[in-house]
């Protein structure tokens, strides 16, 4: 078969998520709501069928703190993959979206319009470079886990790339899907390609979760 069933999970809520502050590679932990969400996600996945037998995570703190209760619930070890980190946002990191728009209007316009080759000053990544990093990590995980179920804890920007890669959508098209904190996103990869089975599941949560963008 050579199929891999993935459950991609965005990290739990952070204080900067609640403030609508851009995180990137800045190492922010979870807030109490994020800790609660991670516990709920772990219990849900432990009871799911099929149940993940492998767990990978970004090595940034907010992802690690989300992965730890998942590992405990699933009784598996965590394998950390730096290539699953969030996009590097350069001098936007630490700013709210409103602050970034007001302070750097031209850069914000390039960001908002999703210009694929625009890279933020001070160490930021372009969408094209970021996408290549993420897709390379996905393909490596698929090659390593034929006919297995794999959970992956990562970030909103990474999930944005995953959704576009699987659906074949360009990097510069507006986002038309949600990416809530600890949302579960099930994807199958096989010889017939990559397919989304379900996206942004939040049935395991006892109330809503944040999405960094306000979309319908």
N, C-alpha and C positions, 0 to 999 in steps of 0.2 A: 504493500500500500504506500509506504513512504510518507504518510500523512503525519503532520504535527498539529496538535490542537493547543492553541495558545490562549491563556487568559491574561490579558494586559490590564494592569491596575494602576491608576494614577495614585500618587501618594496621598496621605490624609491631609486635612486642612492645616495650614500654618498661620501664625500671626500675620505674616505678610500677605497671604491670600485674603484674609479678612479685611486688610487695609487696601486691597487692590494695588499692592506694591510688587514691582517686577523683581523676580528672584534670580533667574539664570543659574550661574554656578555659585552664587552666594549661599553659604551653608546654613540654612535656617532649619530649626527643628519643628516639631508639631506643636500645635496648641492643644488644650484639653479635648476639644471637639475632634481634632485629628487623631488623637490617641484612641478615643472612643470609636471612631470610624474604622480604624485599623483592626481593632478587636472584633468588631462586627463582621468585617470582611473575612477575617481568618476563620471565624466560626462557620460562616456561610460556605466558604470553599471546602472546609473540612467535611461538611455534610453533603457536598455536591457529588453528582455522578455524571460524567467521569471526574475523578478527583485528581488534581495535579500531583505528580510525583517528583517534580523538580521545581526549584524556585531560584530565579535570578532577580537581581536588583541593581539599579543605579547605586553608585557608592556615595552619593550625596546624603547628608544626614536625614533629611525629611523622607527620603525613600528607604533608608536603612531602618528608621524607626517604624515605618509602615510594614516593612518586610518581616521584622522580628516576630510580631504576634502571628503572622501568617505561617512562618517557619515552625513555631511552637504548635499551632493548631494542626498543621499538615504533617508534622514530625519529619521534616526534611531540613537539610542544611541550606544556607543561602550562599549563592555564588555571585560575587560582585563584579559588575561589568562597567567600567568607566565610559564606554561608548554609549551607554544608555542614559547618560546625564542630559539635563536640560540644555537648550541652546545657550550659548554665551552671548549676553546682551550688552557687553561692554559698559559704556558710561550710563546706560539706562538702569543698570542694576541698583536697587535701593530706592528708585523713584516710583511714585504712583503713576498710573497711566495719565492722570490729569497733569501731574508735574512734568512728566516727559513731554507731553504735548505742548505745554506752555514754555518750557525751557529750550526745547530743541525741535521747533515746528517742522523744519525740513527733514530731519532724520525721522521724526515721528510719522510724517507723511509716507516716507519710503517703507517704514515698518508697517503702517496701517494698510498700505496698498500691496504689501507682500511682494516687493520687488526682489526677485530671486537672487540677484548678485549683490544686493546691498549688504554690507557688513558694518556693524556698529563700530565706531572708533573705540580705542582702548581695549583691544583684544576681543571684540565681538565676532560672531560668525555670520556668514551669509546663509540664507535659507538653503541654497544649493549645496554648500559645504556641509551644513547640518544634516540635510537629507541624506547625503552620501554616507555620512557616519552612521546614522540610524539604520538605513537600509542594509548596510554592510553587517551590522550587528544582528539584524533579523535573519539574514540569510545564513550567517554562521550558526545561529541557534537552531534553525530548521535543519541544517546539515547534520548537527550533532544529536538530534532528537527525533528520528523517524519513528512513527507509530507510538509516540509518547505524548503525555499531557504536561504542559509547562506553564507555570505562572511567572509573570514578569512584572515587577514593580518599577514604575518609571514616572515620567513627568508629562504635563499637559502638552508641551511643545513636541515631545517625542510621539505622543499619541496622535497629534495632529498630522505628523509625517506618516505614521503607520496607516491611518485612515486613508490618506491620499494615495499612498503607495498601493494599498490593496485595491482601492477603487479605480486606480489609474487616473486620478484627477491631478491637474497641474498645481504647482506650488503657489501660483499667484491667484487662484480662485478664492473667493470669500468662503469662510468656514460655514458649513450648513449642518453641523452636528455638535452635540454637547460633549464636554469633557469634565464631568463632575469629580470632585475629590473622592477617592476610593471607588469610583465607578468601575464596573467589570465589563471588559470588552473582549468578546470571544471571537477568535479568528482561526480558520483552518488553512493550513498550507499543505499542498500536495502536488502531484504530478500535473494536475489540471489547473494549477495556479493557486492564488491566495483568495480567500473568500471571508467576508464578515458574516458571522452567524448571528451575533447580537452585539449591540453597542450601547454603552452608557447605562448599563443595568444598575439600578439603585434599590432593588427590592430588599437587599440585606440591611439597608439603613433605616433607622427609626424616624428620621425626618430628612429634609432635603440636604443637598450638598452644593457647594459653591462651584461655579464655572468662571474662569477669569474673564470671559467675554460675555456681554449681554446679547444673546441671540434669541430669536423667537423659538 
